[in-house]
Amino acid sequence: MSILMPEPKNTLLGKDTVYSDQYNPGLLQPISRALGRDAIGDHHFKGVDIWRLYEMSWLNSQGVPQTAVAELFVPASTHSIVESKSLKLYAGSFAMTQMGSQEEVANRMSDDLSLRLGGTVKVKLFSIQNYPGQVKTMPGLSLDHLTLPAGGEISTYETEPGLLEFDPHSSEIIQKTFSTTVFRSLCPVTGQPDLASVMINYKGRAISPEGLLKYLVSYRCHKGFHEQCVEQIYHDMRTVFQPELLEVYACFTRRGGIDINPFRSSVREQPDEVIREMRQ
């Protein structure tokens, strides 16, 4: 049964906007996580949303432009996410603002986001020359080139947890990492496609990789924010399989100089490694 996330109201997405180049935290627009979680019927998640901003720029005390890559770590426990266009506008408002140091910028961003989202948001700024985020292929057993059985063609493109199945040929306990690069969903406001690579760490009774692929493909016409999609995947897999361990990590492609990477886990708040996938 498909789950429809209600469209958020009064957002800046898809609207003409005046760009400010003077620091303005009032541009940040929170959106309650409850909007997506109420639709799923689940509010119990561990994890973090990792945002990367590739277009940070401001002026130093001598008026010389400075640039950096920003990484934001928003705990899944915050009451709100930040609307992505408002974050872009907020980041852009530093452009003609003099700041004493890179640390001051990071602290200011952390304070502004923490206040509006309802939890401590960690912000790291990296100089372009020293940014450690090397691109890599999403690890795990790739689902992308599975050969589907005769009569098992994919035809469902709106979320369907009934596609998730245990492996009919095995009841053993497995611990595996699965991944795919073909995930797509739609923005619930603009309808624009959001592409991602998804990694799933799983420990429990053996599951059908073909069923997992079909399930992930069923998001292709689903309208939901990145965070809601990941939480719905996590919720559906937890409900159907009741695994000993489950982690879902999605790396969405960049839009407007920003990429979003939600991580949800049954055991921890952050992944061992912050992944920057090949298309980011």
Buried (B, 14 or more C-beta within 10 A) or exposed (E): EEBEBEEBEEBBBEEEBEEBBEBBBEBBBBBBBEBBBEBBEBEEBBBBBBBBBBBBBBBEEEEEEBEBBBBBBBBBBBEBBBBBBBBBBBBBBBBBBBBEEBEEBBBBBBBBBBEBBBBBBBBBBBEEEEBEBEEEEBEBEBBEEBEEEEEEEEEBEBBBBBBBBBBEEEEEEEEBBBBBBBBBBBBBBEEEEBBBBBBBBBBBBBBBBBBBBBBBBBBBBBBBBBBBBBBBBBBBBBEBBEBEEBBBBBBBBBBBBBBBBBBBBBEEBBBEEBBBBEBB
